[in-house]
Amino acid sequence: MSIRSLTNEEMNMLFPIRNLPDNSKSHIQSTIKTESVKANTTIFNAGSQDEQQVYLLEGKVSLTLSNNDERVIEGGQMESRFPIDNKNPHSATAIAKTPSTVFYISRSLLNDLMNEQLPETGHDTVGIVDESSESLLSNQLYFDVTQDMQTGKLELPSIPETASKVRQAINNPNISSDGIAKITLQDPAITAQLIRVANSPLFRGREKIESLPPAITRLGLKAVANLISSFTMRMVFNASTPEIKTFISQLWLHSRDVAAICAVIAKKLKGFDADKAMLAGLVHDIGAIPVLTHADKHPNLLTNKKELQQTLNELTPVIGKMVMEKWNFTEEFAEIATHAEQWNHQSNQSGNYTDLIIVAQLLSFKNTPEQDKHPTASSTPAYDRLTKQLKDSEDSIDVLENSQEEIALIKQLFS
């Protein structure tokens, strides 16, 4: 492991370095080199003050907390995209378990660069962060959440019990509609919602359904699993403090709106399922929940709404992928959580559910204060890819004008 400059790929992976303008990234590459660390080397001790932030690029490092809990971070993995234990003083002891490559950068230099203030030649790269700065480096909520991510202490939401049971049962090749009905009937509210959706515009047949077994037959087992996951998702969106409760309520309404638009568009596209599209809409911002939960339990870390929004913008995609993996959702859902807000997301593949989420979100912003802050749906690569998937080439993905009633009915399913 040789001493070298950071690669462009590494620069674009590390938080918050990846947010820097190109000239600041070039400054880092030209002035700071990586360092090689031998196995069993102590990088820092718990309780020590350190004005350098350290990133793990290659190798493995163990973090040991004061209660002797140990967690191993590996270069190239999600946790290594953030500075190792970025609290000051450190809350853990870091020891290289293997020969490793690390990268040190001073907090003051990074703070200057985050504020687009390149240092003069000869600038001392060791200093103290200006606590009044509004940069990400002074955001204690951000630091606290990333620290808990690295040490495995971040509280990720659990998938609601009924949804978990049904999704597990669906994986049993011998499961029947009666078996799914038996599980579902234990939750009368979910049973009623399934019957309701079976009679909705999404799945409406010739005859009205009034009991669960024929509803499951009409919907299909996979659709039932997706729908139950969707109907139980509201349980995940909760908080106790008024400020976070308001924030999380707005997040739920946004997710619900996007889910409804997704379901309507999906019906127009080849190879898309409305139930899966609806679930994708409800979970695309699921990575925000652990951040909001943390802020809810530690209100002292939340000094202003800007810091909360800043933390959400940075960490929602990363944590969303972690939640999808914890819930054993497919890689497709992990991709949705990762790229949902990348409006110019590029792909060599045909239109997919990530594209659907991007377009549905931008459509949901129409005629709202958010509209002027974002590109139009039709200007995105995702829109172009989805257009090629239309069942009817004369049809349109912009469903807001002609499908308001259907969208409103789907929203009511989650009221």
N, C-alpha and C positions, 0 to 999 in steps of 0.2 A: 504494500500500500504506500505509494509514493506521495510526496508533498506536491500539491497541484492547486490550480484555481478551480473554483466551482464551475461546473458545466452549465450551459444554458438550461438544460433539462432540470438540473437541480435547483437553479435559481427560480424556476417557474413552479417548483413543487413546495418550497419551504415557506411557511407562514411566519411573519407577514412579509418576508422579502419579496415574494412573488407579486405583491401589490405595488412595488416601487416602479417609478418611471425607468425607461431604458438607460438613461445616463447614470442613474444611481446604481443600477445593476452592474453596469460596466465599471463604475468606480470600485465596487466591491470586488469584482473579478480581477481587477488590475492591482489592487493594493493588499488583499488579504488572501492567504494561502491556507489550505487544509493542514492538519497535523496528524501524524500517525501516533497511535497509543498502543503500548504493549498490553497483552493480556494481564489481568490482575492489577492494573494501574488504577489508583483512585483518582477520579476526575474531579470530584468535589465531595465534601462531607456535609451531612445534615447540620444546619445551624450556621454554616459559613456564609459570610457576605461575599458576593461576587458581582462585579460590575460587567462581567463578560457573560453573554448568552452563548450556549454551546449546542450545536446541532450534531446528531449522529448521522453520518453519511453511509458508512459501511461497518459491518461487524455487529457485535451484541454488547449491550450494557445493561447491568442490573441496577434497579433502583430499590433501595431498602429504606423503608419508612421507620419512624421511631418505635413503632410497635412490632418491628422485625418482619412485617409483610414485605415480600419481595415480588417485583415484576420485572420481566426482561423486555427491553426494547430492542428491536432489530432494525438496522439500517435498511431503508427502502420501503418499510412498512408505514402504515398510516400514522402511528404515534410518533415516528421519527421526523415527520414533516414540521413538527413544532420544536422549539428549544427544549432541551431536557430540563425538567423541573425548573421552570422559569421564575419561580418565586425567589425573592431576595429578602431575608436569608433563605437558603435552601431548606426544603422540608424533608429531603431524602439524601442518602449517600449514593453516589453513582460510581460504579466500579466496572471497568471493561472486563467482560467475560472472555472475549476473544480479541486478537489483534484488530484494532478498529481505526477508522478514519473519522476525525471530528473536525468541526469548523467553529472557530470562536469569532464572535463579533461583539463589540462593546455596546452596551445599552445606549450610551450617549450618541455614538455614531449612527446607530440604527434609528434613534429618535430624530436626529438631524435629517437623515435621508427620508424618513417617513413624512417629514415636513418640507421635503424638497429643498433642503438647505445643505448643499454639498460643503464639506469642510474645506478650509484653506489648507494649502500645502503645509505639512508638518503638524496638522491638528492632532492633539493628544486623543487617542481613541479610547482612553479609559476615563470615565466620568460618571456623573449621577444623572439619572433621568429627571427632567423637569416635570415635577408632579402636576403642574398646572396645564401641561400640554394636553391637547385633545386627541393626540395620536393614539394609535392602538396600544402603544407601549405603556400608556398610563391607565389603560382600561383594566381594572382589577378583576372585573367579572370575567373578561376574556382569559386572563392569566389563570384564574381559579378553575375555570371549566377545562382548559387545556391540560392543566396539572392533573385534574381528576381523570381525564381521558388516559393520560400516560400511566397513571398508577392503578388503573382499573377500578376507580372509585366512582366514576360518573354513573349516575342513576339513569339507566335506559328503561323506557317504559316496557312493560310486558304486554304481549298481545292478549286481549280479553279472553277469558276462559272458554266461552262457547265457541268463539272463532278458532281457538287453538285446537279444541277437540275435533271440530268438524274438518279442519285442514289436515289433521293427522289421520282421521278416518278416511278421507278422500284418497290418501296414498295407499290404502289397503285395497288391492285389486279385487277382493271378494266383497267389498262393501256394497250394500244395496240402498235403494231409496228409502226402504223401511228403516234401515240402520241409521241413516242420516236423520230421518224424521224422529226417531227415538231420542237422539241427542238433542235435536233442536226443540222438541216439545218441552224440554226442561226449562226453557226460557220463553214464557208466553209472549213477551213483547217482541222478541225476534220472530216467533211463529207468526204473529199478526202482521209484521212488516213484510215477511216473505209472501204471504197470501196477497198482501196489498200490492207488492211489486209485480206479482204474477198477473195481476189484473190491470197493471199500468200500461201506458203506451209503449213502454220498452218491450214488453213480452205478451201483450194482450192477444188472446185467442178468441174463438167464436163464442165460447161459453164462459160464464163467470165462475171462478173457482172460490170455494168457501171452506176448504180444509187443506191441511198441509201436504199430505201425500200427492194429490194431483198437482199442487203447486210445484213440488220438487220435480215431478215428472215433466212438467212444462218447462221449467227453468233449466234442468240438467244439473248434474252433481257438481261440476266445476263452477258453474255459474252460482249455485247455491253457496259454495264455499267462499267465493269472492263477495257475494252479497252479504253474507253473515259477517265477514270481516269488515265490510263497509258499515253495516248497521251498528256494530259494536265499537267503531272507531271513536265515536263521540266520548266514550268513557275515558279515553286517553287525554282528551283536551280538558284539563281541569287545573284549578289553582285556588289558593286561599286569600292571598293579599289582593286588595282591590285593583291596584295598578296592573299586576300580572293577569288577574282574572279578566280585565278589559282587553288586554293584549291578546290573550289566548282565545277569547271569544271572537275577536276580529279574525284571528287566524283560522278558526273553525269555519266561520262564514265564508271566508275566501276559499278554503278547501272545498266546502260544499258547492259553491258556485262553479268552481273549476270542474268538479266531479260531474255536475249536471251537464255542462257544456261538452265535456269529454264524451259522455254517454251518447249525446245526440249526434255529435260528429262521427263517432265510431260506427254508428248504424249506416253511415254513408260510404264507409271505406271498406275496401277488400281486405280480408284477413284480420279484421279487428272485432273484438267482442265488447259489447256495451257494458257488461258487468265488470269486466277487467279494467276497462277504461275508467269507469266510475271509481273503482277502488284505487286506481293509480292517482286519480285526482284528489282523493281524500288523504293519501299518504305522501304526496310529493314534498310537503314541507314538514314531515314527521321529525326531521332532525332538529327542528326548533324546540320541540317539547322538552328535551333534557336541559337545554339552556334556560328556558322559561321556568322549569321546575327548580333548577339550581338558584335562579334569581328569586324565586318565590320563597325558598327556604333560607336564603341568605340575603335579606333585603339591604343589609349594610353594605353589600358589594355594589349595589345599584345606585349610582350617584345621579345619573340622568338618563333620559330615554335614548339619547344619542348613543351612549355606550352600549345599551341593550341592543339597539338596532345594528350597531357596528359588529357586535359579537355574533348576532344572528346571521348577518351577511357573510361573515367569515366561516362560521362553523356549521351552519345548517346542512350544507351538502356533505361535509365530512361525517358528521354524526348521523345524518339520515342513512347513509350507506351502512353504518354500524348497526343501526336499528333494524334495517331490512335483513341484514345477515343474522342478527340475533333471532328474528322471527322466522328464519328459514324461508323467506320469500326468495323468489328466483333472482338471478343476476340481473334480469331485465328491470326489476323493481329497484335494485340497488343503483342501476344506471339512471333511472328516473330521478331518484333522490339526489344523485350527484350532479346532474346536468339540468335540472328543472328551470333554473334561472339564467342559463347561458343562452341568451336570446339569439346569438349568431352561431349556435352549435353546429359544427360541421360533421358530416358523416358521409361515407361512401355507400352506405346501405340505403335501401328503400325506406320510406316513411315508417316510423315505429311509434311506440307509446311515449317515448321521451319527446318526440316531435309533437305529438298530440297534446302533451302537457304544456309545452312552450306556447303553442298556438292558443290553447284554451285559456291560459292565463292572460295573454295579451288581449284576447277578445273580452275577457271579464273586466278589463280595465276601461273599456269603452264608456264614455260619458261619466267618468269618475275623475277625481283629482289625480289619479295615477296615470291617466292617459298620456299627459304631456311629458311624463318622466320616462316613458318607454317607447320603443319602436312600435310601429303598427304590425299586426300579425302578418299581413300580406307581404311585408317587406323582408321576412325572415326566410332563411334556407329551409327551416322546418315546414313552413307553409307550402313552399314549392314541392317538397318531397311528398307531403300528404296529398296535394292536389293530384299527383300522378297515381294515387291509390283510390281515387273516387270510383265508385261503381258506375256512376253515370257521369261522363265527361262534361256534360252540360250543367251539372250540379255545382254547388259552391260549399266551401268549408265554412264560410262566414254564416253561421246559423242564427245569429242574434235577431235578425229582422223577421225571419219566417218561422222560427221555432220557439218563440217566447213562451207560448202556452205549455209546450212539452217540457221546456227547461224548468218552468215554474212547478210543474207537477212532480218532476224528479226532485227538486229542492224540498218539496213538501215531505218526501220520504224520510228526510233527515231533520224534520222540525220536531 
